[in-house]
Amino acid sequence: MTTTQTTQSQMPPFDAQRIAVLRQVLDIAVEQIAVQYRTPATKAMMAQIIVSRAADGITDTSALVSHAVQAGAAGAP
């Protein structure tokens, strides 16, 4: 089993409505970082943070946005 398969099997499934909300969280968070950092790599990193925190049980959208903005504030490494 690869790392990707292990990670996917450990994450709870999200329904379509929850995925739509997480997508909105990403859009809001991306708008809050500097334009020069709005790259596909940074957006992917921010999305990963959002999904990870949501899987950990965080449901507050403001908290999810905050985590994502912190992660993306300086762009992807």
Biopython code that builds the backbone (N, CA, C, O; Angstrom):
import numpy as np
from Bio.PDB.StructureBuilder import StructureBuilder

atoms = [
    (1, "MET", "N", (0.849, -1.178, 0.000)),
    (1, "MET", "CA", (0.000, 0.000, 0.000)),
    (1, "MET", "C", (0.894, 1.240, 0.000)),
    (1, "MET", "O", (1.855, 1.316, 0.764)),
    (2, "THR", "N", (0.581, 2.189, -0.840)),
    (2, "THR", "CA", (1.381, 3.411, -0.918)),
    (2, "THR", "C", (0.910, 4.406, 0.131)),
    (2, "THR", "O", (-0.143, 4.237, 0.746)),
    (3, "THR", "N", (1.709, 5.444, 0.320)),
    (3, "THR", "CA", (1.351, 6.490, 1.277)),
    (3, "THR", "C", (0.039, 7.143, 0.884)),
    (3, "THR", "O", (-0.790, 7.434, 1.746)),
    (4, "THR", "N", (-0.158, 7.376, -0.399)),
    (4, "THR", "CA", (-1.383, 8.009, -0.875)),
    (4, "THR", "C", (-2.596, 7.152, -0.528)),
    (4, "THR", "O", (-3.607, 7.680, -0.063)),
    (5, "GLN", "N", (-2.515, 5.848, -0.745)),
    (5, "GLN", "CA", (-3.622, 4.967, -0.435)),
    (5, "GLN", "C", (-3.896, 4.951, 1.062)),
    (5, "GLN", "O", (-5.054, 4.940, 1.481)),
    (6, "THR", "N", (-2.858, 4.949, 1.858)),
    (6, "THR", "CA", (-3.036, 4.957, 3.299)),
    (6, "THR", "C", (-3.728, 6.232, 3.744)),
    (6, "THR", "O", (-4.662, 6.181, 4.544)),
    (7, "THR", "N", (-3.284, 7.379, 3.238)),
    (7, "THR", "CA", (-3.876, 8.655, 3.609)),
    (7, "THR", "C", (-5.340, 8.705, 3.204)),
    (7, "THR", "O", (-6.184, 9.148, 3.983)),
    (8, "GLN", "N", (-5.648, 8.257, 2.001)),
    (8, "GLN", "CA", (-7.019, 8.302, 1.535)),
    (8, "GLN", "C", (-7.917, 7.385, 2.353)),
    (8, "GLN", "O", (-9.071, 7.729, 2.608)),
    (9, "SER", "N", (-7.418, 6.232, 2.767)),
    (9, "SER", "CA", (-8.255, 5.319, 3.528)),
    (9, "SER", "C", (-8.473, 5.803, 4.954)),
    (9, "SER", "O", (-9.439, 5.384, 5.592)),
    (10, "GLN", "N", (-7.616, 6.665, 5.472)),
    (10, "GLN", "CA", (-7.754, 7.173, 6.820)),
    (10, "GLN", "C", (-8.666, 8.390, 6.887)),
    (10, "GLN", "O", (-9.180, 8.708, 7.960)),
    (11, "MET", "N", (-8.876, 9.066, 5.789)),
    (11, "MET", "CA", (-9.687, 10.278, 5.782)),
    (11, "MET", "C", (-11.158, 9.914, 5.696)),
    (11, "MET", "O", (-11.541, 9.015, 4.948)),
    (12, "PRO", "N", (-11.977, 10.614, 6.464)),
    (12, "PRO", "CA", (-13.416, 10.334, 6.381)),
    (12, "PRO", "C", (-13.956, 10.812, 5.041)),
    (12, "PRO", "O", (-13.445, 11.776, 4.471)),
    (13, "PRO", "N", (-14.979, 10.147, 4.541)),
    (13, "PRO", "CA", (-15.565, 10.604, 3.276)),
    (13, "PRO", "C", (-16.332, 11.909, 3.491)),
    (13, "PRO", "O", (-16.969, 12.111, 4.525)),
    (14, "PHE", "N", (-16.257, 12.774, 2.503)),
    (14, "PHE", "CA", (-17.006, 14.025, 2.540)),
    (14, "PHE", "C", (-18.111, 13.929, 1.501)),
    (14, "PHE", "O", (-17.882, 13.452, 0.389)),
    (15, "ASP", "N", (-19.303, 14.378, 1.856)),
    (15, "ASP", "CA", (-20.385, 14.369, 0.887)),
    (15, "ASP", "C", (-20.239, 15.574, -0.042)),
    (15, "ASP", "O", (-19.401, 16.446, 0.186)),
    (16, "ALA", "N", (-21.049, 15.612, -1.072)),
    (16, "ALA", "CA", (-20.944, 16.665, -2.089)),
    (16, "ALA", "C", (-21.130, 18.058, -1.488)),
    (16, "ALA", "O", (-20.449, 19.003, -1.887)),
    (17, "GLN", "N", (-22.039, 18.185, -0.540)),
    (17, "GLN", "CA", (-22.276, 19.490, 0.079)),
    (17, "GLN", "C", (-21.046, 19.948, 0.859)),
    (17, "GLN", "O", (-20.663, 21.116, 0.785)),
    (18, "ARG", "N", (-20.433, 19.042, 1.600)),
    (18, "ARG", "CA", (-19.242, 19.392, 2.385)),
    (18, "ARG", "C", (-18.085, 19.769, 1.455)),
    (18, "ARG", "O", (-17.340, 20.707, 1.740)),
    (19, "ILE", "N", (-17.937, 19.055, 0.365)),
    (19, "ILE", "CA", (-16.881, 19.371, -0.605)),
    (19, "ILE", "C", (-17.111, 20.758, -1.187)),
    (19, "ILE", "O", (-16.158, 21.517, -1.369)),
    (20, "ALA", "N", (-18.356, 21.097, -1.480)),
    (20, "ALA", "CA", (-18.666, 22.428, -2.012)),
    (20, "ALA", "C", (-18.293, 23.512, -1.003)),
    (20, "ALA", "O", (-17.769, 24.559, -1.381)),
    (21, "VAL", "N", (-18.560, 23.264, 0.274)),
    (21, "VAL", "CA", (-18.206, 24.229, 1.321)),
    (21, "VAL", "C", (-16.687, 24.361, 1.413)),
    (21, "VAL", "O", (-16.170, 25.472, 1.530)),
    (22, "LEU", "N", (-15.976, 23.252, 1.361)),
    (22, "LEU", "CA", (-14.511, 23.305, 1.438)),
    (22, "LEU", "C", (-13.928, 24.050, 0.237)),
    (22, "LEU", "O", (-12.923, 24.749, 0.365)),
    (23, "ARG", "N", (-14.548, 23.902, -0.907)),
    (23, "ARG", "CA", (-14.114, 24.639, -2.100)),
    (23, "ARG", "C", (-14.308, 26.144, -1.901)),
    (23, "ARG", "O", (-13.451, 26.940, -2.285)),
    (24, "GLN", "N", (-15.434, 26.526, -1.302)),
    (24, "GLN", "CA", (-15.681, 27.941, -1.012)),
    (24, "GLN", "C", (-14.659, 28.468, -0.008)),
    (24, "GLN", "O", (-14.185, 29.597, -0.130)),
    (25, "VAL", "N", (-14.327, 27.649, 0.977)),
    (25, "VAL", "CA", (-13.307, 28.035, 1.961)),
    (25, "VAL", "C", (-11.992, 28.299, 1.242)),
    (25, "VAL", "O", (-11.323, 29.292, 1.528)),
    (26, "LEU", "N", (-11.612, 27.425, 0.313)),
    (26, "LEU", "CA", (-10.370, 27.624, -0.443)),
    (26, "LEU", "C", (-10.437, 28.923, -1.237)),
    (26, "LEU", "O", (-9.481, 29.698, -1.225)),
    (27, "ASP", "N", (-11.536, 29.173, -1.921)),
    (27, "ASP", "CA", (-11.667, 30.401, -2.708)),
    (27, "ASP", "C", (-11.520, 31.645, -1.830)),
    (27, "ASP", "O", (-10.846, 32.604, -2.205)),
    (28, "ILE", "N", (-12.156, 31.617, -0.661)),
    (28, "ILE", "CA", (-12.063, 32.751, 0.266)),
    (28, "ILE", "C", (-10.629, 32.930, 0.748)),
    (28, "ILE", "O", (-10.119, 34.049, 0.794)),
    (29, "ALA", "N", (-9.984, 31.833, 1.105)),
    (29, "ALA", "CA", (-8.615, 31.898, 1.620)),
    (29, "ALA", "C", (-7.637, 32.403, 0.557)),
    (29, "ALA", "O", (-6.755, 33.208, 0.856)),
    (30, "VAL", "N", (-7.790, 31.937, -0.663)),
    (30, "VAL", "CA", (-6.891, 32.366, -1.743)),
    (30, "VAL", "C", (-7.003, 33.872, -1.969)),
    (30, "VAL", "O", (-6.006, 34.538, -2.245)),
    (31, "GLU", "N", (-8.211, 34.402, -1.853)),
    (31, "GLU", "CA", (-8.404, 35.842, -2.025)),
    (31, "GLU", "C", (-7.671, 36.655, -0.957)),
    (31, "GLU", "O", (-7.430, 37.847, -1.147)),
    (32, "GLN", "N", (-7.322, 36.032, 0.144)),
    (32, "GLN", "CA", (-6.693, 36.745, 1.248)),
    (32, "GLN", "C", (-5.164, 36.684, 1.241)),
    (32, "GLN", "O", (-4.520, 37.251, 2.123)),
    (33, "ILE", "N", (-4.585, 36.008, 0.264)),
    (33, "ILE", "CA", (-3.121, 35.999, 0.167)),
    (33, "ILE", "C", (-2.685, 36.900, -0.984)),
    (33, "ILE", "O", (-3.481, 37.224, -1.866)),
    (34, "ALA", "N", (-1.432, 37.296, -0.968)),
    (34, "ALA", "CA", (-0.906, 38.189, -1.999)),
    (34, "ALA", "C", (-1.035, 37.551, -3.384)),
    (34, "ALA", "O", (-0.874, 36.341, -3.538)),
    (35, "VAL", "N", (-1.322, 38.369, -4.373)),
    (35, "VAL", "CA", (-1.548, 37.895, -5.742)),
    (35, "VAL", "C", (-0.374, 37.068, -6.251)),
    (35, "VAL", "O", (-0.583, 36.063, -6.931)),
    (36, "GLN", "N", (0.841, 37.464, -5.942)),
    (36, "GLN", "CA", (2.008, 36.745, -6.467)),
    (36, "GLN", "C", (2.112, 35.319, -5.929)),
    (36, "GLN", "O", (2.833, 34.498, -6.496)),
    (37, "TYR", "N", (1.406, 35.016, -4.849)),
    (37, "TYR", "CA", (1.453, 33.673, -4.283)),
    (37, "TYR", "C", (0.270, 32.803, -4.697)),
    (37, "TYR", "O", (0.171, 31.655, -4.266)),
    (38, "ARG", "N", (-0.608, 33.321, -5.509)),
    (38, "ARG", "CA", (-1.792, 32.568, -5.939)),
    (38, "ARG", "C", (-1.455, 31.638, -7.109)),
    (38, "ARG", "O", (-2.033, 31.729, -8.192)),
    (39, "THR", "N", (-0.525, 30.766, -6.858)),
    (39, "THR", "CA", (-0.083, 29.807, -7.873)),
    (39, "THR", "C", (-0.809, 28.482, -7.669)),
    (39, "THR", "O", (-1.363, 28.236, -6.597)),
    (40, "PRO", "N", (-0.811, 27.630, -8.685)),
    (40, "PRO", "CA", (-1.426, 26.310, -8.502)),
    (40, "PRO", "C", (-0.799, 25.532, -7.330)),
    (40, "PRO", "O", (-1.508, 24.840, -6.600)),
    (41, "ALA", "N", (0.498, 25.641, -7.155)),
    (41, "ALA", "CA", (1.161, 24.923, -6.060)),
    (41, "ALA", "C", (0.696, 25.441, -4.697)),
    (41, "ALA", "O", (0.458, 24.654, -3.781)),
    (42, "THR", "N", (0.569, 26.745, -4.565)),
    (42, "THR", "CA", (0.114, 27.316, -3.299)),
    (42, "THR", "C", (-1.339, 26.948, -3.044)),
    (42, "THR", "O", (-1.707, 26.604, -1.920)),
    (43, "LYS", "N", (-2.165, 27.017, -4.080)),
    (43, "LYS", "CA", (-3.570, 26.653, -3.921)),
    (43, "LYS", "C", (-3.707, 25.186, -3.517)),
    (43, "LYS", "O", (-4.540, 24.849, -2.675)),
    (44, "ALA", "N", (-2.903, 24.320, -4.109)),
    (44, "ALA", "CA", (-2.937, 22.899, -3.753)),
    (44, "ALA", "C", (-2.524, 22.693, -2.305)),
    (44, "ALA", "O", (-3.126, 21.891, -1.590)),
    (45, "MET", "N", (-1.503, 23.411, -1.875)),
    (45, "MET", "CA", (-1.047, 23.310, -0.497)),
    (45, "MET", "C", (-2.150, 23.781, 0.456)),
    (45, "MET", "O", (-2.398, 23.151, 1.483)),
    (46, "MET", "N", (-2.794, 24.867, 0.117)),
    (46, "MET", "CA", (-3.870, 25.401, 0.946)),
    (46, "MET", "C", (-5.052, 24.434, 0.986)),
    (46, "MET", "O", (-5.658, 24.237, 2.039)),
    (47, "ALA", "N", (-5.376, 23.839, -0.146)),
    (47, "ALA", "CA", (-6.467, 22.861, -0.201)),
    (47, "ALA", "C", (-6.153, 21.664, 0.684)),
    (47, "ALA", "O", (-7.029, 21.142, 1.374)),
    (48, "GLN", "N", (-4.913, 21.240, 0.659)),
    (48, "GLN", "CA", (-4.498, 20.112, 1.494)),
    (48, "GLN", "C", (-4.679, 20.448, 2.977)),
    (48, "GLN", "O", (-5.148, 19.614, 3.752)),
    (49, "ILE", "N", (-4.315, 21.648, 3.363)),
    (49, "ILE", "CA", (-4.478, 22.083, 4.753)),
    (49, "ILE", "C", (-5.962, 22.090, 5.128)),
    (49, "ILE", "O", (-6.339, 21.614, 6.198)),
    (50, "ILE", "N", (-6.783, 22.623, 4.258)),
    (50, "ILE", "CA", (-8.229, 22.695, 4.530)),
    (50, "ILE", "C", (-8.814, 21.299, 4.719)),
    (50, "ILE", "O", (-9.528, 21.049, 5.690)),
    (51, "VAL", "N", (-8.516, 20.401, 3.803)),
    (51, "VAL", "CA", (-9.060, 19.045, 3.884)),
    (51, "VAL", "C", (-8.534, 18.325, 5.119)),
    (51, "VAL", "O", (-9.273, 17.614, 5.800)),
    (52, "SER", "N", (-7.263, 18.516, 5.394)),
    (52, "SER", "CA", (-6.663, 17.878, 6.573)),
    (52, "SER", "C", (-7.319, 18.362, 7.863)),
    (52, "SER", "O", (-7.657, 17.558, 8.732)),
    (53, "ARG", "N", (-7.496, 19.667, 7.985)),
    (53, "ARG", "CA", (-8.123, 20.217, 9.196)),
    (53, "ARG", "C", (-9.587, 19.795, 9.293)),
    (53, "ARG", "O", (-10.080, 19.505, 10.383)),
    (54, "ALA", "N", (-10.279, 19.760, 8.163)),
    (54, "ALA", "CA", (-11.674, 19.308, 8.168)),
    (54, "ALA", "C", (-11.753, 17.837, 8.582)),
    (54, "ALA", "O", (-12.660, 17.446, 9.316)),
    (55, "ALA", "N", (-10.816, 17.035, 8.117)),
    (55, "ALA", "CA", (-10.774, 15.625, 8.500)),
    (55, "ALA", "C", (-10.475, 15.462, 9.983)),
    (55, "ALA", "O", (-10.881, 14.476, 10.599)),
    (56, "ASP", "N", (-9.762, 16.433, 10.557)),
    (56, "ASP", "CA", (-9.470, 16.414, 11.996)),
    (56, "ASP", "C", (-10.677, 16.838, 12.830)),
    (56, "ASP", "O", (-10.648, 16.759, 14.058)),
    (57, "GLY", "N", (-11.735, 17.289, 12.156)),
    (57, "GLY", "CA", (-12.953, 17.645, 12.862)),
    (57, "GLY", "C", (-13.252, 19.123, 12.949)),
    (57, "GLY", "O", (-14.263, 19.509, 13.536)),
    (58, "ILE", "N", (-12.398, 19.969, 12.378)),
    (58, "ILE", "CA", (-12.668, 21.405, 12.399)),
    (58, "ILE", "C", (-13.795, 21.686, 11.412)),
    (58, "ILE", "O", (-13.689, 21.353, 10.232)),
    (59, "THR", "N", (-14.859, 22.290, 11.891)),
    (59, "THR", "CA", (-16.008, 22.586, 11.036)),
    (59, "THR", "C", (-16.246, 24.083, 10.874)),
    (59, "THR", "O", (-17.017, 24.499, 10.010)),
    (60, "ASP", "N", (-15.596, 24.885, 11.691)),
    (60, "ASP", "CA", (-15.754, 26.336, 11.622)),
    (60, "ASP", "C", (-15.054, 26.859, 10.367)),
    (60, "ASP", "O", (-13.840, 26.710, 10.226)),
    (61, "THR", "N", (-15.808, 27.468, 9.465)),
    (61, "THR", "CA", (-15.222, 27.926, 8.205)),
    (61, "THR", "C", (-14.172, 29.012, 8.419)),
    (61, "THR", "O", (-13.180, 29.060, 7.690)),
    (62, "SER", "N", (-14.373, 29.872, 9.394)),
    (62, "SER", "CA", (-13.381, 30.921, 9.670)),
    (62, "SER", "C", (-12.053, 30.314, 10.104)),
    (62, "SER", "O", (-10.990, 30.790, 9.707)),
    (63, "ALA", "N", (-12.112, 29.273, 10.911)),
    (63, "ALA", "CA", (-10.888, 28.598, 11.350)),
    (63, "ALA", "C", (-10.195, 27.922, 10.172)),
    (63, "ALA", "O", (-8.970, 27.965, 10.063)),
    (64, "LEU", "N", (-10.974, 27.299, 9.293)),
    (64, "LEU", "CA", (-10.383, 26.652, 8.118)),
    (64, "LEU", "C", (-9.721, 27.680, 7.208)),
    (64, "LEU", "O", (-8.628, 27.445, 6.694)),
    (65, "VAL", "N", (-10.379, 28.812, 7.010)),
    (65, "VAL", "CA", (-9.798, 29.887, 6.198)),
    (65, "VAL", "C", (-8.503, 30.362, 6.833)),
    (65, "VAL", "O", (-7.498, 30.539, 6.145)),
    (66, "SER", "N", (-8.522, 30.566, 8.129)),
    (66, "SER", "CA", (-7.339, 31.051, 8.841)),
    (66, "SER", "C", (-6.155, 30.102, 8.684)),
    (66, "SER", "O", (-5.037, 30.541, 8.416)),
    (67, "HIS", "N", (-6.397, 28.809, 8.848)),
    (67, "HIS", "CA", (-5.318, 27.823, 8.680)),
    (67, "HIS", "C", (-4.760, 27.870, 7.258)),
    (67, "HIS", "O", (-3.546, 27.829, 7.058)),
    (68, "ALA", "N", (-5.646, 27.956, 6.285)),
    (68, "ALA", "CA", (-5.220, 27.974, 4.890)),
    (68, "ALA", "C", (-4.430, 29.239, 4.560)),
    (68, "ALA", "O", (-3.412, 29.179, 3.870)),
    (69, "VAL", "N", (-4.899, 30.373, 5.050)),
    (69, "VAL", "CA", (-4.209, 31.647, 4.792)),
    (69, "VAL", "C", (-2.811, 31.628, 5.422)),
    (69, "VAL", "O", (-1.848, 32.087, 4.807)),
    (70, "GLN", "N", (-2.700, 31.107, 6.625)),
    (70, "GLN", "CA", (-1.385, 30.996, 7.267)),
    (70, "GLN", "C", (-0.458, 30.139, 6.421)),
    (70, "GLN", "O", (0.712, 30.475, 6.240)),
    (71, "ALA", "N", (-0.975, 29.039, 5.905)),
    (71, "ALA", "CA", (-0.156, 28.135, 5.101)),
    (71, "ALA", "C", (0.259, 28.757, 3.773)),
    (71, "ALA", "O", (1.366, 28.516, 3.291)),
    (72, "GLY", "N", (-0.628, 29.558, 3.180)),
    (72, "GLY", "CA", (-0.351, 30.101, 1.853)),
    (72, "GLY", "C", (0.222, 31.507, 1.832)),
    (72, "GLY", "O", (0.519, 32.036, 0.761)),
    (73, "ALA", "N", (0.380, 32.116, 2.991)),
    (73, "ALA", "CA", (0.799, 33.515, 3.049)),
    (73, "ALA", "C", (2.145, 33.788, 2.385)),
    (73, "ALA", "O", (2.367, 34.878, 1.859)),
    (74, "ALA", "N", (3.023, 32.825, 2.406)),
    (74, "ALA", "CA", (4.343, 33.012, 1.791)),
    (74, "ALA", "C", (4.515, 32.164, 0.541)),
    (74, "ALA", "O", (5.627, 32.022, 0.034)),
    (75, "GLY", "N", (3.438, 31.609, 0.051)),
    (75, "GLY", "CA", (3.505, 30.783, -1.142)),
    (75, "GLY", "C", (3.975, 29.381, -0.831)),
    (75, "GLY", "O", (4.367, 29.073, 0.294)),
    (76, "ALA", "N", (3.931, 28.537, -1.843)),
    (76, "ALA", "CA", (4.389, 27.149, -1.690)),
    (76, "ALA", "C", (5.906, 27.121, -1.755)),
    (76, "ALA", "O", (6.528, 27.912, -2.463)),
    (77, "PRO", "N", (6.493, 26.191, -1.000)),
    (77, "PRO", "CA", (7.972, 26.078, -1.019)),
    (77, "PRO", "C", (8.499, 25.633, -2.368)),
    (77, "PRO", "O", (9.710, 25.492, -2.542)),
]
sb = StructureBuilder()
sb.init_structure("model")
sb.init_model(0)
sb.init_chain("A")
sb.init_seg("    ")
for serial, (resi, resn, name, xyz) in enumerate(atoms, 1):
    if name == "N":
        sb.init_residue(resn, " ", resi, " ")
    sb.init_atom(name, np.array(xyz, "f"), 0.0, 1.0, " ", f" {name:<3s}", serial, name[0])
structure = sb.get_structure()
